[in-house]
Amino acid sequence: MASVEHCLYCFETLAAELQGRKPMTLDQIKKSWAEYISSTTPAAATTTTSEASSSSSEAAVKQSPALRRLAASSSSSTSSSSSSSLSLTSSTPATSLSSSPAPPEGEEVASSSPLFITWNTNHPRHGYILRGCIGTFEPQPLATGLSSYALISALQDSRFHPISLSELPKLQVAVTLLTDFEDAKDKMDWELGKHGIRISFYERGRRYGATYLPDVATEQGWTKEETLVSLMRKAGWSGRGEGWEGVDLKVVRYQGRKEKLEYEGYKEWRDWVEEQQGRE
């Protein structure tokens, strides 16, 4: 499942790119995060590195307000909706750069997984709103996939101008690792709030396809019908609204394991890292 370390890695990759420095690796961040938790939480000081890493959300409750919010808002099992207001329209929730087949059922996702990286920016009146979201259905080694898509979604999402260095303090990142791909029995064979869906269909000799992550429909307050119509529109379908039921949709459902982190939490950890480096 997605973790705090994955979110830190995305922030670290983007910050380093914009600051013109070399980023820490995912392995370095995992080790550093475990040490950070151990050094700042007395109860965690006697745990092993593995234990510290796996219990990072619980330990974070004792940390700063930013990390307490992270622990409170993160989900350990399913992709969850943000408590903030996300301004997502039918044309913007998610973009995939790959149409590769879904991974086989039961494939290990600890080191490789299909993934999406979402950047949100804190708007003074509307809370967190979408700033970029791109991912892939092709399993990626996390050490390279997270860093690649952190940059692609931040700098190459054609719906937005590239994120700048001055925007970093306003950002929130969400990492979603995709799992449990299944062919739906029909277009309604999926659950709101549990499944993301990926649709494909043909009309007039043209193939259409698009996806929504598991939390999009519930964040928008959509019914299944509204979700499917919106997704078809996102794919480029221009038919009459009432004609959607006549379209032969192929639906693949999947689940997501999601973690979120605000810049404030990243910055507090990063300041600690630099302090440790200054002591060496």
C-alpha positions, 0 to 999 in steps of 0.5 A: 500500500502507499505510505508516508515514505512514498509521499515524502519521496514524491515531494523530495523528487519535485523539490530537488528538480525545482531546486537543482539538486540531487534528490534522496533515493527511496531507500534513503528516505525509508531509512531516514523516516524510520530514524526520524520517527525513532529520534522524535518519539521516545516510545519508538526508540526501541523498535527496529527500523522495519517496525518504525517504518510500518508504524509511522502513521501511529508514531506521527500522531505524537509529532507536529500538527502537520504529521498528526493531520497526516496520520488522522487523514491517511487510510491504511486499506482503501483509497479514501476521500480527502476531508478538504474540498477537491475541485474536480470536474469530469475532465480533470480527476485523472489522466493515464499515460499507459494503456497496458494490461492490468496486472495479474490478480495477486501480483506483489505491489510492495516493490512494483505497482500501477500508480497515480500521483496527484498534486493538489494546491491549497486555495484560500477559499476552496481548500485543496484543488487539483493541480496535476494528476497522471499515472499508469496502469503498467506496473512500475518499480516504485523506486523509479515509477514514483519519481518519474510520475511525481515529475510528470504529473507536476510538470507535464499535465497539459491541463495546467502550467508546470508547478513552480518552486514558489508553489511548493509550500501550498502543495499536497501530494497523494500517492495511489497504488492500484490493486485488485483489477477485475473485469466487471460483469456489466457496466454497473458491477462496481461499488462507489467509494471502493472501486476505481473504474476504467472504461473502454468502448467503440463508436463509429470506428473509434476507440475511447477510454478513460479512468476515474480513481476510487475516490472521485465519484464520492468526492463529487457526490455522483451516482453510478450513472452520473459517474459513467456519463462523466467518464464517457465525456472525459474519454471524448464521447459527444453523444446525447446524455440519454444515449449513454446506456446504448453504448457497449461499455467494457468496464474494468474495476480496481481498488486503490491504496492511497496516502496523502501528505502536505508540504508542511509535513515534508518540510519538517522532515526535510529540515530534520534531515538537513540538521542531521547532515550538518552534524556529520 
